[in-house]
Amino acid sequence: MGKSLTGKRAIVTGAASGIGRASALLFASEGAQVIAADWAEDGVRETAALIDKAQGEAIALTVDAGDEEQVAAMVARCVDSFGGVDIVYANAGVSGGFTGPLDWQVEDWEKVLRVNLIGPYLAMKHAAREMIKQGGGSLIATASVAGLNANAGGVPYSASKAGVINMVKVMAHGLSGTGVRVNAICPGLIETGMTQPIFDGARARGSEASIGQLNPMLRHGEPDEIAQMALFLASDAASYVNGQAIAVDGGLSASHPFTPRRR
């Protein structure tokens, strides 16, 4: 059986670690040529080196996901180096930290929205122009269960992810007839650099076993489990999936809050 992304040209932002790195590695293993982009230069170079070591093809780029000039140059580099762009996974994001609902400052909002919401839009804007010329492509963004319901992130973060969810729906319809699909992934609690303080705090308190206990799977997720959904959405297997925000959260968002009965 052939590889699902053979001949595809992909960009993954936030590729220095976590979900982005897992996705870049998986895309490359499935045959894609990959632009691995992140603001963290050492991390993204390591991701590209891992792909090269596995006999894949990758270019590491240091990119600020919220800077339009840098994002446009990233897309242009993919086109120049690989001959086009078929997949963009706009995954780069920041948490903004943790504070009370009335304690956020304007600069906190600006930073979070710039990376988490404006960033995916810029990647889609510039990549879609190339995809339309080619007759299609797949645009994917990382949203969050925090964009679906409360209590999964701070106010700016949650609002930014709700914006991503709505944006992919609007963009999918705005690109009607072009062959460009636009979808989002809504991860639940995944152990990444962004969520590390949660995991470190639980381990320090000796309550690691309780992490992820609010979902029916009774555990947290791993970056590769999100990458697998990204691979599906990037591939032709998802050719009729468009304008969707798909939760990959162990079932967390499928229920109202409750105290589970212990069996």
Secondary structure, 3 states (H helix, E strand, C coil): CCCCCCCCEEEEECCCCHHHHHHHHHHHHCCCEEEEEECCHHHHHHHHHHHHHCCCEEEEEECCCCCHHHHHHHHHHHHHHHCCCCEEEECCCCCCCCCCCCCCCHHHHHHHHHHHHHHHHHHHHHHHHHHHHHCCEEEEEECCHHHCCCCCCCHHHHHHHHHHHHHHHHHHHHCCCCCEEEEEEEECCECCCCCHHHHHHHHHHCCHHHCCCCCCCCCCECHHHHHHHHHHHHCHHHCCCCCCEEEECCCHHHCCCCCCCCC
